[in-house]
């Protein structure tokens, strides 16, 4: 396997993430308030959470509540209930999976979400980040990719020769059902689905694995009892059953993406790709742009190993779009 540069794990040791305003606030204490966090790929207008059952907070998560969530997820993802494993976010599953596989040759199609590489390396596997699909004991694909938005057809994924195929579909929710591998799961595949991104509820910490039933049972045993909180079970079951909200959001997000693309192009960026929840753009002075935006109270995602790349999440409404537009037109500070 031929290695390609990754964007987040130099030497497989550290990972930088978006979504934490603490450091940038300390660097720019005089920035306008409130901060606009565009450093993640999370829906900026979250699913409305109504009052939760009191016992979801006070009692251990019940079997009935767990099964209600699984039933809603099985319908939403078009899979069998015994293939589904609920977890406190897909990050938990990314960390567990390498522990359940004997030492293997792992090919990760990248550059991509760096936690996959970090965790397979951490558990002693022989890992290479590769530019294209190729045979290995284990193949990991983020589909659509984060941050490039590259989408591989399911036909290509089904042809992969691997003992285990891990497909991270964290950003696939707003694409046609045919784009997902979950509905007709190959015997060697595990699909990861995120809840918090498309529903704008990342703090709920909820995600799913869809796997052949025997492997799904191994994952449940590894996660242990009460892996998902009572409030997360209740919120997830309600939101996953609300098809109308999801469809309305897809229409709104598509319009907002057109606005964001036009804004970035007018400011001299080249839009490289993305999904309905973020855009990847390049600029020859991207590091300077990061600081220019931060001085205006706007945080975007930079990539140390791709210094011309920036990822922009979607602004939440007209006022945030106005502030971003104004900030992108501000001349760079004299350096």
C-alpha positions in Angstrom: 0.0 0.0 0.0 1.3 3.5 -0.9 0.9 6.0 1.9 -0.5 9.4 1.2 -0.3 12.4 3.5 -3.1 12.6 6.1 -4.6 15.8 7.3 -4.8 15.2 11.0 -2.4 12.5 12.3 1.2 13.3 11.8 2.8 10.0 12.9 -0.6 8.8 14.1 -0.2 10.6 17.5 -2.5 13.6 17.7 -5.8 14.7 16.2 -7.1 18.2 15.9 -10.9 18.7 16.0 -13.3 21.5 15.3 -16.0 22.6 17.7 -13.9 23.9 20.7 -14.0 27.7 21.0 -11.9 27.8 24.1 -8.4 28.3 22.5 -9.5 30.7 19.8 -11.4 32.8 22.4 -8.2 33.1 24.5 -6.2 34.2 21.4 -8.8 36.8 20.5 -10.5 38.1 23.7 -11.7 41.3 21.9 -13.5 39.6 19.1 -17.1 40.5 18.5 -19.7 38.5 20.4 -21.3 36.0 20.1 -18.7 33.8 18.4 -19.9 32.0 15.3 -18.5 28.5 15.2 -18.2 27.2 11.6 -15.5 24.7 12.5 -17.7 21.7 12.5 -20.1 19.9 10.1 -23.1 20.0 12.4 -26.6 21.3 11.4 -26.7 24.8 12.9 -30.5 24.6 13.4 -31.0 21.6 15.7 -34.0 19.3 16.0 -36.4 20.8 18.5 -36.3 18.8 21.8 -39.5 18.8 23.7 -40.0 17.9 27.3 -38.4 14.6 28.2 -39.9 11.9 30.5 -38.7 12.6 34.0 -37.6 9.1 34.5 -35.2 9.4 31.5 -33.1 11.4 33.9 -33.7 9.6 37.2 -33.7 6.0 36.2 -31.2 3.7 34.4 -32.0 3.5 30.7 -34.7 0.8 30.2 -34.8 -2.1 27.8 -38.1 -0.8 26.4 -36.6 2.7 25.7 -33.6 1.0 24.0 -35.8 -1.1 21.8 -37.9 1.9 20.8 -34.7 3.7 19.6 -33.5 0.6 17.8 -36.9 0.2 16.0 -36.9 3.8 14.9 -33.3 3.5 13.7 -33.9 0.3 11.8 -36.8 1.9 9.9 -34.7 5.1 9.2 -31.6 3.2 8.1 -33.6 0.4 6.3 -31.8 -2.5 8.2 -32.7 -5.3 10.6 -33.0 -4.5 14.3 -30.6 -7.3 15.2 -27.9 -5.6 13.0 -28.1 -2.3 15.0 -25.9 -1.3 17.9 -26.6 2.0 19.6 -23.6 3.8 21.1 -22.7 7.1 22.8 -21.6 8.6 19.5 -19.8 7.0 16.5 -16.5 8.1 18.1 -17.1 5.4 20.7 -17.5 2.8 18.0 -14.4 4.0 16.1 -12.4 3.4 19.3 -13.9 0.0 20.0 -13.7 -1.6 16.6 -9.9 -2.0 16.4 -10.0 -3.9 19.7 -12.2 -6.6 18.3 -10.0 -7.4 15.3 -6.7 -9.3 15.4 -3.6 -7.5 14.2 -4.3 -6.7 10.5 -3.2 -4.8 7.5 -5.5 -1.7 7.4 -6.0 0.5 4.4 -7.8 3.8 5.2 -8.9 5.8 2.1 -7.8 9.4 2.7 -7.1 12.0 3.5 -10.1 11.7 5.9 -11.3 11.9 9.5 -8.2 11.2 11.4 -9.6 9.3 14.4 -9.8 6.2 12.3 -6.1 6.1 11.7 -5.2 7.0 15.2 -7.3 4.2 16.8 -6.3 1.4 14.4 -2.6 2.4 15.0 -3.2 2.6 18.8 -4.2 -1.0 18.8 -1.1 -2.3 16.9 -2.5 -2.6 13.4 -0.4 -2.0 10.3 -2.0 1.1 8.9 -1.6 2.9 5.6 -3.7 5.9 4.4 -4.2 5.4 0.7 -5.5 7.5 -2.1 -7.8 4.9 -3.7 -9.6 1.8 -2.8 -7.3 -1.3 -2.6 -7.3 -4.7 -1.0 -6.3 -5.2 2.6 -7.3 -7.2 5.6 -9.4 -4.2 6.8 -10.5 -1.3 4.6 -11.9 1.9 6.1 -13.8 4.4 4.0 -15.6 7.6 5.2 -18.4 8.0 2.7 -19.1 10.8 1.9 -15.7 11.8 3.0 -14.8 14.4 5.7 -13.6 16.9 4.7 -13.5 16.5 0.9 -17.1 15.2 0.4 -15.9 12.5 -2.0 -18.7 9.9 -2.4 -17.9 6.4 -3.6 -20.7 4.4 -5.2 -21.9 1.4 -3.3 -21.0 -0.9 -6.3 -17.4 0.0 -5.8 -17.6 -0.6 -2.0 -19.1 -4.0 -2.6 -16.2 -5.0 -4.9 -13.6 -4.4 -2.2 -11.6 -7.5 -1.3 -11.3 -7.3 2.5 -12.0 -9.4 5.6 -13.6 -6.4 7.1 -15.0 -3.2 5.4 -15.8 -0.3 7.7 -17.9 2.4 6.1 -18.3 5.6 8.1 -21.5 7.2 6.8 -21.6 10.1 9.3 -22.6 12.7 6.6 -24.8 10.5 4.4 -28.2 11.2 5.9 -29.4 13.8 3.4 -28.4 11.8 0.4 -30.7 9.3 -1.4 -31.1 5.9 0.3 -29.2 4.3 -2.5 -26.0 6.0 -1.5 -25.9 4.1 1.8 -24.6 0.5 2.2 -26.8 0.0 5.2 -29.9 -1.2 3.4 -28.2 -4.2 1.8 -25.3 -4.9 4.1 -22.5 -7.1 2.7 -21.4 -9.9 5.0 -18.0 -8.4 5.6 -19.2 -4.8 6.2 -19.9 -2.5 9.2 -21.6 0.8 8.6 -21.3 3.7 11.1 -24.1 6.2 11.3 -24.0 9.5 13.2 -27.1 11.0 14.8 -25.8 14.4 16.2 -24.6 15.9 12.9 -27.7 16.0 10.7 -30.0 16.6 13.7 -27.8 19.3 15.1 -27.6 17.6 18.5 -23.9 16.6 18.8 -24.0 17.0 22.6 -26.6 14.2 22.9 -23.8 11.7 22.0 -25.6 9.1 19.9 -24.5 7.0 17.0 -25.0 3.5 15.5 -23.2 0.6 14.0 -24.9 -1.6 11.5 -23.2 -5.0 11.3 -23.9 -8.6 10.7 -25.8 -9.9 13.7 -23.0 -11.9 15.3 -20.6 -9.0 15.1 -23.3 -6.6 16.3 -23.6 -8.7 19.4 -19.9 -8.6 20.1 -20.1 -4.8 19.8 -22.9 -4.6 22.3 -21.0 -6.8 24.8 -17.9 -4.6 24.4 -19.9 -1.4 25.0 -21.6 -2.9 28.0 -24.9 -2.1 29.7 -26.6 1.4 29.6 -24.2 2.6 26.9 -26.7 5.2 25.7 -28.3 7.6 28.2 -32.0 7.8 28.9 -32.4 11.3 27.4 -30.5 10.2 24.3 -32.7 7.2 23.9 -35.8 9.3 24.1 -34.6 12.1 21.8 -33.2 9.7 19.2 -36.4 7.7 19.0 -38.5 10.8 18.4 -36.2 12.5 15.9 -35.4 9.4 13.8 -39.2 8.9 13.3 -39.7 12.5 12.1 -39.3 12.2 8.3 -40.9 15.6 7.6 -38.4 17.5 9.7 -35.5 15.8 7.9 -36.9 16.6 4.5 -37.6 20.2 5.3 -34.0 20.5 6.6 -32.6 19.0 3.4 -34.3 21.7 1.3 -33.2 24.5 3.6 -29.6 23.3 3.8 -29.4 23.0 0.1 -30.4 26.7 -0.3 -27.9 27.7 2.5 -25.1 25.8 0.8 -25.7 27.7 -2.5 -25.4 31.0 -0.5 -22.2 29.8 1.2 -20.7 28.7 -2.1 -21.4 32.0 -3.7 -20.0 33.9 -0.7 -16.8 31.9 -0.7 -16.2 32.3 -4.4 -16.8 36.0 -4.3 -14.2 36.3 -1.5 -11.5 34.5 -3.7 -11.9 30.9 -2.4 -12.0 27.8 -4.6 -14.7 25.4 -3.4 -13.2 21.9 -3.5 -16.2 19.9 -2.2 -18.1 19.1 0.9 -21.5 17.8 1.9 -24.9 19.4 2.8 -23.4 20.3 6.2 -20.1 21.9 5.3 -17.9 23.1 2.5 -14.2 22.5 1.9 -12.5 25.5 0.2 -8.9 26.5 -0.6 -7.2 29.8 -0.6 -3.5 30.6 -1.1 -3.5 32.6 2.2 -5.7 30.3 4.2 -3.8 30.6 7.5 -4.1 34.3 7.4 -7.8 34.0 6.6 -8.3 31.9 9.7 -6.9 34.7 11.8 -8.8 37.4 10.0 -12.0 35.6 10.6 -11.1 34.9 14.2 -10.6 38.6 14.8 -14.2 39.0 13.6 -15.4 36.3 16.0 -15.8 33.5 13.4 -14.1 30.2 13.9 -13.4 27.9 10.9 -11.5 24.6 10.6 -7.9 24.6 9.3 -5.8 21.6 8.3 -2.1 21.7 9.3 -1.1 19.2 6.6 -3.1 20.9 3.9 -2.3 24.5 4.6 -4.5 26.0 1.8 -7.6 24.1 3.0 -10.4 25.5 5.2 -13.6 23.9 6.1 -16.7 26.1 6.6 -19.8 24.8 8.4 -23.1 26.5 7.6 -24.1 29.8 9.3 -27.3 29.7 11.3 -29.5 32.2 9.6 -29.3 35.6 7.9 -27.4 37.4 10.7 -24.6 34.8 10.7 -24.4 34.9 6.9 -24.2 38.7 7.1 -21.3 38.6 9.6 -19.4 36.0 7.6 -19.9 38.0 4.4 -18.6 41.2 6.1 -15.7 39.4 7.7 -14.5 37.8 4.4 -14.3 41.3 2.9 -12.2 42.8 5.7 -8.7 43.5 4.4 -6.1 41.3 6.0 -4.3 42.9 8.9 -0.8 44.2 8.0 1.8 41.6 8.9 
